[in-house]
Amino acid sequence: MNRQDKIQKLHDKRLKRARAKLKTSSKERYISKADRAKMETKNSEVESNAEESESL
């Protein structure tokens, strides 16, 4: 491999890293099943508290 090829590979490698850093993912962050269950219980508690306070 000659010098120009090495330089080009290094340049491409740096570009790839820079583009990966700038790229934003369109996927949502994964939330585990246990965390979803916790969130659901919190939401149901908040809703039940809100309903109780409205009825008073």
Backbone hydrogen bonds, N-H to C=O, Kabsch-Sander energy under -0.5 kcal/mol:
donor,donor_aa,acceptor,acceptor_aa,energy
6,K,2,N,-1.9
7,I,3,R,-2.4
8,Q,4,Q,-2.4
9,K,5,D,-2.6
10,L,6,K,-2.4
11,H,7,I,-2.3
12,D,8,Q,-2.7
13,K,9,K,-2.4
14,R,10,L,-2.3
15,L,11,H,-2.4
16,K,12,D,-2.6
17,R,13,K,-2.0
18,A,14,R,-2.4
19,R,15,L,-2.7
20,A,16,K,-2.2
21,K,17,R,-1.9
22,L,18,A,-1.7
23,K,19,R,-1.8
36,R,32,S,-2.4
37,A,33,K,-2.0
38,K,34,A,-2.2
39,M,35,D,-2.5
40,E,36,R,-2.2
41,T,37,A,-2.2
42,K,38,K,-2.3
43,N,39,M,-2.6
44,S,40,E,-2.3
45,E,41,T,-2.1
46,V,42,K,-2.4
47,E,43,N,-2.4
48,S,44,S,-2.3
49,N,45,E,-2.3
50,A,46,V,-2.2
51,E,47,E,-2.3
52,E,48,S,-2.0
53,S,49,N,-2.1
54,E,50,A,-1.7
55,S,51,E,-1.8
56,L,52,E,-1.0
